[in-house]
Amino acid sequence: MALIRFGGGIVQMLGSIGGTTFARNASGNYARARTTPVNPNTIYQQSSRAAITVLTERWRETLTDIQRTAWATYANAVSMTNRLGESINLSGFNHYIRSNALLAKLGLTIVDAGPTVLAIPAMDPTFAITASEATDEISVAFDDTLEWLDEDGGYMFVSQGVPQNATRNFFAGPYRHMASIDGDSVTPPTTPDAQASVFTLIETQKVWCEARILRADGRLSNKMLASCIIAA
C-alpha cells in the first residue's frame, strides 16, 4: 500500500501502486519497478506469524468488552507517526498486537488489560551499544534510573541486524531479536548488560541494534537505534 501526501499536486509518495514502488533516499524521491521478494518461510517468520495468530484469536475470544474498550481508549489518546511523518492513530486491536507480539513469541505473559496511562513510554536517550569480536557479545547501555527497570513485567527488548561494512551509514533491517532485559522490583538490571550476539561479530565491521521499552501495563515505546564499530 502506498502512502501519498497531497499538496499542490502530490508532494510525497511512499509505497507501491501496481507495478511501481515509490521511495525516498538521501538523494530525494525515486520510483522503481516493484519486485516481489522471495519468502524463505524461516523459523523466525513462522514463530512471528504464529504469535500474531494467537493474539488475534485471543483478542476475539478471550478479552472482555471492557478490556477491548480500554485498548481502544488508549489508541484514541496516543498518536503515532507514519512513514510520511504524519500523526495518525492506530486502532485498539493494532496496539494490542503491537504491545504483545514479542511477548507471545517469547512465551512471556501477555498483557490483556488495556493501559490506563494514556501515553507512549518515553525512549531512553542514553541507549548505546559496544561490540567485541573476542567475546562475540554486544554490551547494551541504558539509563538505570528509568521506571521500567523496577517493574516486574517491564522489559527492554533489543534486536540486532547483520553486521555491515564500516562505511555504511544507514541500516533499515531486517533485525532479529537478541535479548530481553527484564525489569525486576527486587533486583533491577544494571547497565551495561552484555548479551551474546545473534550474528558472528568481525572486527572493524559495523553493527546496528534497535530497542523498545515495554512497561508492565503493556505500553510499548517507539524504537531506539544505536550502532558501533566492532572492536577486537
C-alpha positions in Angstrom: 0.0 0.0 0.0 1.3 3.4 -0.9 1.1 6.5 1.4 0.5 9.7 -0.6 0.7 13.3 0.6 -1.3 15.8 -1.5 -0.5 19.5 -1.7 -0.3 21.5 -4.9 -0.5 18.1 -6.6 1.4 15.1 -5.0 4.3 16.2 -2.8 5.2 12.9 -1.3 4.5 9.2 -2.0 5.9 6.1 -0.3 4.9 2.5 -1.0 3.7 0.6 -4.1 0.9 1.1 -6.6 0.5 -1.5 -9.3 3.9 -2.4 -10.5 5.7 0.7 -9.3 7.3 1.3 -5.9 7.8 4.9 -4.7 10.5 5.6 -2.1 13.0 8.2 -0.8 16.7 8.2 -0.1 19.4 10.8 0.7 19.2 12.0 -2.9 15.4 12.5 -2.9 12.3 10.7 -4.1 12.5 8.0 -6.7 10.4 5.3 -8.4 11.4 1.8 -9.3 9.8 -1.4 -10.7 8.1 -3.3 -7.9 9.7 -6.6 -7.0 8.2 -9.4 -5.0 10.7 -10.7 -2.5 11.2 -14.4 -2.1 9.5 -15.7 1.0 12.0 -18.1 2.7 9.5 -19.0 5.4 12.1 -19.2 8.0 11.5 -20.5 11.6 11.7 -16.9 12.8 8.9 -15.9 10.3 6.8 -18.8 11.3 7.1 -18.0 15.0 6.1 -14.4 14.4 3.1 -15.4 12.3 2.1 -17.9 14.9 2.2 -15.2 17.6 0.0 -12.9 15.6 -2.5 -15.7 15.0 -2.6 -16.5 18.8 -3.1 -12.8 19.7 -5.8 -12.3 17.0 -7.8 -15.2 18.4 -7.2 -14.1 22.0 -8.5 -10.6 21.1 -11.7 -12.1 19.7 -12.3 -15.0 22.1 -10.6 -14.2 25.4 -10.6 -10.4 26.0 -13.7 -8.9 27.6 -15.5 -5.9 26.2 -14.1 -3.8 29.0 -10.5 -4.8 28.1 -11.1 -4.2 24.4 -12.6 -0.8 25.2 -9.6 0.1 27.3 -7.2 -0.6 24.4 -9.5 1.5 22.1 -9.3 4.3 24.7 -5.6 4.1 24.8 -5.3 4.0 21.0 -7.5 7.1 20.6 -5.3 9.0 23.1 -1.9 8.3 21.7 -0.6 9.5 18.3 1.9 7.6 16.2 3.9 8.7 13.2 3.6 7.1 9.8 6.3 6.9 7.1 5.4 10.4 5.8 6.0 11.9 9.2 2.2 12.4 9.7 0.5 11.9 13.0 -2.0 9.1 13.0 -4.0 6.9 15.5 -3.9 3.2 15.4 -6.8 1.0 16.5 -7.0 -0.7 19.9 -6.5 -4.0 18.2 -3.4 -2.7 16.5 -1.9 -1.6 19.8 -2.8 -4.9 21.4 -0.9 -6.8 18.7 2.0 -4.2 18.7 2.5 -4.5 22.5 2.1 -8.2 22.8 3.6 -9.7 19.7 7.1 -10.2 21.1 5.7 -11.4 24.5 3.7 -14.1 22.7 6.6 -15.0 20.5 9.0 -15.4 23.5 6.4 -17.2 25.7 6.1 -14.4 28.2 3.0 -13.2 30.0 0.6 -11.5 27.6 -1.0 -8.2 28.8 -4.8 -8.3 28.2 -5.9 -5.3 30.2 -5.6 -2.1 28.3 -3.2 0.6 29.7 -4.7 3.2 31.9 -1.8 5.7 31.5 -2.6 7.3 28.1 0.9 7.9 26.8 3.5 6.1 24.9 6.5 5.3 27.2 9.5 7.7 26.8 12.5 6.4 24.9 15.9 6.1 26.6 18.2 8.8 25.1 21.3 7.0 26.6 20.7 3.7 24.8 24.0 2.7 23.2 26.0 -0.4 22.3 29.6 -1.7 22.1 30.6 -5.0 20.4 33.6 -7.2 20.6 34.8 -9.9 18.2 36.8 -11.6 21.0 33.7 -12.2 23.2 31.2 -12.3 20.4 29.0 -10.2 22.7 27.2 -6.9 22.4 27.1 -4.7 25.5 23.9 -2.7 25.9 24.0 0.5 27.9 20.8 2.2 29.3 19.6 4.7 31.8 19.3 2.7 35.0 17.0 5.3 36.7 14.1 4.7 34.4 10.9 3.2 35.9 10.7 0.0 33.7 13.8 -1.4 35.4 11.9 -1.7 38.7 8.8 -3.3 37.3 8.0 -7.0 37.2 6.8 -7.4 33.6 8.8 -4.4 32.4 11.3 -5.1 29.6 13.8 -3.6 27.2 13.7 -5.7 24.0 16.8 -5.5 21.9 17.2 -6.7 18.3 20.3 -6.9 16.2 21.0 -6.5 12.5 23.5 -8.4 10.4 26.9 -6.6 10.6 27.8 -4.4 7.7 30.8 -2.7 6.2 32.1 0.1 8.4 31.5 2.7 5.6 27.7 2.2 5.7 25.8 4.9 7.5 22.2 3.6 7.4 20.6 0.3 8.1 16.9 -0.4 7.8 16.9 -4.0 8.8 15.9 -6.7 9.0 16.6 -7.2 12.7 16.5 -10.3 14.8 15.6 -10.5 18.5 18.8 -10.6 20.6 17.9 -10.0 24.2 15.1 -9.3 26.7 16.4 -7.3 29.6 13.9 -7.9 32.4 12.7 -5.4 34.9 12.7 -6.6 38.5 11.1 -4.9 41.5 13.6 -6.6 43.8 16.9 -6.7 41.8 16.7 -4.4 38.9 19.1 -5.0 35.9 22.3 -3.0 35.9 24.0 -1.2 33.0 25.7 -2.2 30.8 24.2 -5.6 30.0 26.3 -8.0 27.9 24.4 -10.3 25.5 25.6 -13.0 23.1 25.5 -11.7 19.5 22.9 -13.2 17.2 25.4 -13.0 14.3 29.1 -13.5 14.1 31.0 -10.3 15.0 34.1 -9.4 12.9 36.4 -6.6 13.9 36.1 -3.3 12.0 32.6 -4.1 10.8 29.6 -2.0 11.9 26.6 -3.4 13.7 23.2 -1.8 14.5 20.7 -2.6 17.3 17.2 -1.4 17.9 15.4 -1.4 21.2 12.0 -0.8 22.6 10.8 -0.4 26.2 7.7 -2.3 27.3 6.1 -1.1 30.5 4.3 -3.7 32.8 0.9 -2.2 31.8 1.5 -3.1 28.1 2.6 0.3 26.8 5.4 -0.1 24.2 7.8 2.7 23.3 8.9 3.8 19.8 12.1 2.2 18.7 15.6 3.4 19.6 18.6 2.8 17.4 22.3 2.5 18.2 25.3 1.4 16.2 29.0 0.9 16.7 32.2 -0.4 15.1 33.1 -3.9 16.3 36.2 -3.9 18.4 38.8 -6.7 18.5 
